[in-house]
Amino acid sequence: MRIFTPEMDSFLKSYVADTPYRVLADMVNAEFKTSFTRQQVKDRCKLLRLKNRVDGRFLKGQIPWMKGKPSANHLPVGSETIWGGDIYRKIQEPGIWKRLNHIVWEESFGPIPEGMLMIFLDGNHMNCSLDNLMLVKRSEIRPLYYHVPELRSGNRELARTAVNYFRLRMKIRNLEKDKRYGS
């Protein structure tokens, strides 16, 4: 069992304020020919209620070593990456990304209207060509995926036709319902 002596405690008191615990442990071991670990020295300082101001944060006025340098994982505007199965393109600094399928759609048709969602007709989120994209209402998306298995077929034209057929069926159903209830 290792025991700290009063001389070691006074040594700790004189150096603890501005010395990291690992270095402080090495200093105590060299000075007193002991083999204390960093954690033992830290625990002893806490027991003696000694404050250590070395916590790894930058002090006021201290300049970080990376200031002014680009980070190692910085990507320029126009770069593309894959997050969560979708392709994103960096559109501006600092770190503004947008889905590639949205960029492709907006270049041709303008902004996506409120309440509309984009679907991939062949089911492949990596295929952002304009003929593979289609807008559907948010209210249509759940019944579409539930009632139209053609959306998962991988065939674009079949999926486009199935969506239009579904929309037509829903419109007919709503008109019949209105006619029945006199609205």
C-alpha positions as CSV (number, residue, x, y, z in Angstrom):
1,M,0.0,0.0,0.0
2,R,1.4,3.4,-1.0
3,I,1.0,6.2,1.4
4,F,1.5,9.9,0.6
5,T,3.7,11.6,3.1
6,P,3.3,15.3,4.3
7,E,6.3,16.2,2.1
8,M,4.6,14.7,-0.9
9,D,1.4,16.6,-0.1
10,S,3.3,19.9,0.1
11,F,5.0,19.0,-3.2
12,L,1.6,18.4,-4.8
13,K,0.3,21.8,-3.4
14,S,3.2,23.7,-4.9
15,Y,2.8,22.2,-8.5
16,V,-0.8,21.1,-8.9
17,A,-2.2,24.4,-10.2
18,D,-0.6,24.4,-13.6
19,T,0.7,20.9,-14.2
20,P,-1.3,18.1,-15.8
21,Y,-1.8,15.1,-13.6
22,R,0.2,12.7,-15.7
23,V,3.2,15.1,-15.6
24,L,2.6,15.7,-11.9
25,A,2.7,11.9,-11.2
26,D,6.0,11.6,-13.1
27,M,7.4,14.5,-11.0
28,V,6.3,13.0,-7.7
29,N,7.7,9.6,-8.7
30,A,11.0,11.1,-9.7
31,E,11.3,13.3,-6.6
32,F,10.3,10.6,-4.0
33,K,11.3,7.4,-5.8
34,T,7.7,6.1,-5.8
35,S,5.4,4.6,-8.5
36,F,2.1,6.4,-8.2
37,T,-0.2,6.4,-11.2
38,R,-1.8,9.4,-12.6
39,Q,-5.2,8.4,-11.1
40,Q,-3.7,8.0,-7.6
41,V,-2.1,11.5,-7.8
42,K,-5.4,13.0,-9.1
43,D,-7.4,11.3,-6.3
44,R,-4.9,12.6,-3.7
45,C,-5.2,16.1,-5.0
46,K,-9.0,15.9,-4.8
47,L,-8.8,14.5,-1.3
48,L,-6.6,17.5,-0.3
49,R,-9.0,19.8,-2.2
50,L,-6.3,21.0,-4.5
51,K,-7.5,22.6,-7.8
52,N,-5.9,21.8,-11.1
53,R,-6.5,24.4,-13.7
54,V,-5.3,22.2,-16.6
55,D,-8.4,20.8,-18.2
56,G,-7.5,20.8,-21.9
57,R,-9.5,23.9,-22.8
58,F,-8.0,27.0,-24.4
59,L,-7.3,29.9,-22.1
60,K,-8.5,33.4,-23.0
61,G,-6.2,34.8,-25.7
62,Q,-4.7,31.4,-26.5
63,I,-4.8,30.7,-30.3
64,P,-5.9,27.1,-31.3
65,W,-3.3,25.3,-33.4
66,M,-5.9,24.7,-36.2
67,K,-7.0,28.3,-36.5
68,G,-7.0,29.4,-40.1
69,K,-6.4,25.9,-41.5
70,P,-9.0,23.9,-43.3
71,S,-10.1,20.7,-41.5
72,A,-8.9,17.4,-42.7
73,N,-12.4,16.4,-43.8
74,H,-13.3,19.7,-45.5
75,L,-15.1,19.3,-48.9
76,P,-15.4,22.0,-51.5
77,V,-18.7,23.4,-52.8
78,G,-20.0,21.0,-55.4
79,S,-18.8,17.8,-53.6
80,E,-21.2,15.0,-53.3
81,T,-21.6,12.4,-50.5
82,I,-24.1,9.8,-49.4
83,W,-26.0,10.1,-46.1
84,G,-28.7,7.8,-45.1
85,G,-29.0,6.3,-48.6
86,D,-29.5,9.6,-50.4
87,I,-26.9,11.6,-52.4
88,Y,-26.2,15.1,-51.1
89,R,-24.3,18.0,-52.8
90,K,-22.6,20.8,-51.0
91,I,-24.2,24.0,-52.3
92,Q,-22.4,26.6,-50.1
93,E,-20.0,27.2,-47.2
94,P,-20.1,26.6,-44.3
95,G,-21.5,23.1,-44.7
96,I,-24.8,23.7,-46.5
97,W,-25.9,20.5,-48.2
98,K,-28.9,19.7,-50.3
99,R,-30.3,16.4,-51.7
100,L,-29.2,15.9,-55.3
101,N,-32.7,14.8,-56.4
102,H,-34.1,18.2,-55.1
103,I,-31.4,20.1,-57.0
104,V,-32.1,18.2,-60.2
105,W,-35.9,18.8,-59.8
106,E,-35.5,22.5,-59.0
107,E,-33.2,23.2,-61.9
108,S,-36.0,22.0,-64.3
109,F,-39.3,22.9,-62.5
110,G,-38.5,25.4,-59.8
111,P,-39.0,24.9,-56.1
112,I,-40.9,21.9,-54.7
113,P,-44.4,23.1,-53.6
114,E,-45.3,22.8,-49.9
115,G,-46.9,19.5,-49.0
116,M,-45.3,17.6,-51.9
117,L,-42.8,14.8,-51.5
118,M,-40.5,13.3,-54.1
119,I,-40.5,9.6,-55.0
120,F,-38.0,7.6,-57.0
121,L,-40.0,5.7,-59.6
122,D,-37.5,2.8,-59.9
123,G,-37.0,2.7,-56.1
124,N,-33.2,3.5,-56.5
125,H,-32.3,6.6,-54.4
126,M,-28.9,6.8,-56.2
127,N,-30.7,7.4,-59.6
128,C,-31.4,11.1,-59.5
129,S,-32.2,11.5,-63.2
130,L,-35.3,13.7,-63.9
131,D,-37.3,10.8,-65.6
132,N,-36.9,8.8,-62.3
133,L,-38.4,11.5,-60.1
134,M,-42.0,12.3,-59.4
135,L,-43.8,14.6,-56.9
136,V,-46.7,13.2,-54.9
137,K,-48.9,14.8,-52.2
138,R,-47.9,14.1,-48.7
139,S,-51.4,12.7,-48.1
140,E,-50.9,10.2,-51.0
141,I,-47.6,8.7,-50.0
142,R,-48.8,6.2,-47.4
143,P,-51.7,4.8,-49.4
144,L,-49.5,4.7,-52.5
145,Y,-46.9,2.5,-50.9
146,Y,-49.6,0.4,-49.3
147,H,-51.9,-0.2,-52.4
148,V,-49.5,0.2,-55.3
149,P,-46.9,-2.6,-55.2
150,E,-45.7,-1.5,-58.7
151,L,-43.7,1.3,-56.9
152,R,-41.3,-1.4,-55.7
153,S,-41.0,-3.1,-59.0
154,G,-38.0,-1.2,-60.4
155,N,-39.9,-0.3,-63.6
156,R,-40.2,3.4,-64.0
157,E,-43.0,3.5,-66.5
158,L,-45.1,0.9,-64.7
159,A,-44.6,2.9,-61.5
160,R,-45.6,6.2,-63.2
161,T,-48.7,4.6,-64.7
162,A,-49.6,3.0,-61.4
163,V,-49.4,6.3,-59.5
164,N,-51.6,8.1,-62.1
165,Y,-54.1,5.2,-62.1
166,F,-54.2,5.3,-58.2
167,R,-54.8,9.1,-58.4
168,L,-57.6,8.6,-60.9
169,R,-59.2,5.9,-58.7
170,M,-59.0,8.2,-55.6
171,K,-60.6,11.1,-57.6
172,I,-63.4,8.8,-58.7
173,R,-63.9,7.5,-55.2
174,N,-64.1,11.1,-53.8
175,L,-66.6,12.2,-56.5
176,E,-68.8,9.2,-55.8
177,K,-68.6,9.9,-52.1
178,D,-69.6,13.5,-52.7
179,K,-72.5,12.5,-54.9
180,R,-73.7,9.9,-52.4
181,Y,-73.7,12.3,-49.5
182,G,-74.8,15.4,-51.5
183,S,-71.8,17.6,-50.8
